[in-house]
């Protein structure tokens, strides 16, 4: 049975490692033949040992001399390479609670919209929605077995007629786990505290890709930051980017502090742009509590990541697309021209998905339905991206600014895989969040 579990074997992601190395700016010439030779070996210990040795060797490769990026993973170096953000005046009292509640609610709503489509391709998502007269989405998708099957997707999913709450999902597991982390270890938690929370409260099969590799490393006593680096082809994937929301929630107007907390969390499983994604989203949420302009929020998020990073370059590029006259559908077409959703590395990478989030927030015009709908229709990691943009928008407009048709179906109920928080009220989590503000 363990042989069937993804992200548990070093040999299964060697092609992904080649893509990752090339994007980082390392010389991959001659490595393809090595990968082919390893994968041609029979299943067993010898194959896994060869794969592990290959990953150890390739991670240590130097960057090519002509690489123009400056992408450190250490916090002090990141700050030296970033513009830096200044604190903003934040709301207080009932206004702050309304925004915190809105962030929790809209995160859950976006996640629920995208959850049944996770893994589907854009053509399947668009096809199902059009054939159910719900394009662009005006509500969650209900089960239509004939349509879903015709488009080659799975009927046994969390469609709206099968749930009356926000079911467990890794996106909301991490938000909940961050709350528990700060509750147990305080605002000055360390990366080691994050690691202990995972090991104590979140089963390994409830985490994916980079997180599962990091989990394996932690069990093998590879402590942070080695837990992020060792044999981890997924080290710049989206996993950290979906973990930073809570640090924005508890630092309204304090983008640098939100980003610092996000770094402490991300550094146990990710490097470079994988870390920057979490830092940027956390800072954007912190800014969204204080600003009413989405473009300004995105720019605040960019201030906490390196000026010469691939993530910043890609986001700045996407920010120009509305001014070029592109509709939101044309903008999504451009995303698909830059990244191939049939390439697993592109599908799950931080940068491709961060650009989708930025576009959904820009074109969504502070409307929850439009925003999470665009995030869904982009394809790629649908539940992660719709949850993330929901979080940012919810923090900006507050619970009172969210349409009830998207919030009421949640029935104020969230299920998680986090020990002690298996079934909680969303409003209760928002109230508890206020306990951890500075």
Secondary structure, DSSP 4 states (H G I P E B T S, - for coil): -GGG-TT--GGGGHHHHHHHHHHHTB--TTHHHHHHHHHTSPSSHHHHHHHHHHHHHHHTPPBPTT-------SHHHHHHHB----------HHHHHHHHHHHHHHHHHHHHHHHTTTT--HHHHHHHHHHTT-SS-SSPPPP-HHHHHHTT--SSS--GGG-SSB---HHHHHHHHHHHHHHHH-TT--HHHHHHHHHHHS-GGGS-HHHHHHHHHHHTT--TTHHHHTT-TTTTBTTTTTS-HHHHHTSTT-HHHHHHHHHHHHTTT--HHHHHHHHHHHHHHHHHTT-S-HHHHHHHHHTTSBTT-HHHHHHHHHHTTGGGT--HHHHHHHHHHHS-TTSHHHHHBHHHHHHHHHHHHHHHTT-HHHHHHHHHHT-SSHHHHHHHHHHHHHHHH-GGGS-HHHHGGGTTEEE-SSTT-SEEEHHHHHHHHGGG--
